[in-house]
Amino acid sequence: MSSKPKCIIVTGRPGSGKTSLSKKLAERLWMPVISRDEIKEGYVNTHGVKHDQLPPATNGVVTNFFFEIVNQYLVGKISIVIEAAFQHKVWEPWLPKILELGAPFIVVCSVDGMVAAKRHLQRGLADPNREFYHGDKRVEVYRKTGVMSPPDNYMAPDFNVPTVHVSTKEQYSPSIDEIVNLVLQI
């Protein structure tokens, strides 16, 4: 077991079930969750304009702040669950610092791209405020055309750290209990 704080990274494509799984893991592991989407929502709230009306640098500002917060928790020796839909290329420059400060464990939420795209669209249609805060293009296209956009390509993080791919199609496989047991071994 590491004496470093744990940093459980929950990631996957939009609609793959990251938010639900990260909250369940955090509850079972007694750790706070840091959600990139929630930070973005706070940023949009501050500016009071629709996501698409924010400066082009917004996503970079929010992403940098997300990782600054992650690093502060780890410097403070606080184990955390972090959740973001980043692909490998976005995680890559930040992972060395996470490795220095903490003991990372990656959980990749895996589901068929069409299932994830349908979930993503349904979530956006069910909550009209999502477009304001996130600028969901899939919802915008669907409202204009009635056609669902195809799934986005997603390249999961692939690093030399403990990683588990979790099917989120129906029930979690491996189960929450199995994932918790894996995390407790790091």
Residue, then its C-alpha position, 0 to 999 in steps of 0.5 A: m500500500s502507498s502512503k501517498p493519497k489515492c487519486i481515483i481517476v474516473t473517465g470515459r466518453p460522454g454518456s458512459g456513466k462516469t458521474s454516477l460511478s464516481k459518486k458511488l465509488a466516492e461514497r464507498l471509499w469515503m472520498p470527495v469527488i472533484s468533477r470537471d463538469e461541476i467546475k465548468e458549471g460554476y464558471v459559466n454561472t459566474h459569467g452568466v452567459k451561455h457556454d457558447q458565448l464564453p471566450p474560446a479559452t474557457n475550456g482551457v481555463v476550467t481544465n487548468f483549474f481542475f488540475e490545480i484543485v486536484n494537485q492541492y488535494l494531493v499536496g494536502k494528503i487528501s485522497i480523492v475521486i476525480e471525474a472528467a471525460f478527458q481523452h489520453k492526450v489531455w490526461e498525459p501532461w498532467l499525470p506526472k504531477i499526479l504520480e509525484l503527489g499521489a497514487p493514481f488508479i484509473v477507472v475507464c467507463s466503457v460502453d458501446g459508442m452508440v449507447a453512450a451517444k444515446r445516453h448523452l442525448q437523452r440527458g441533454l434533452a431531459d435537462p434544457n439547462r445543460e445546453f446553457y452550461h455545456g454547449d452540448k452539440r449533439v442536442e443542438v444537432y438533434r433539435k435542428t435535424g431530428v437526427m442523432s450525431p454519431p458517437d465521438n471517437y474516444m481514446a481512453p487514457d493508457f498509462n503504466v498505472p493500475t487501470v480497470h475498464v468497467s462496463t456500464k451497459e447495465q450493471y457495473s462489470p466489474s462490480i462496485d465491490e470489486i472496484v473498491n477492493l482493487v482501489l484498496q490494494i493500491 
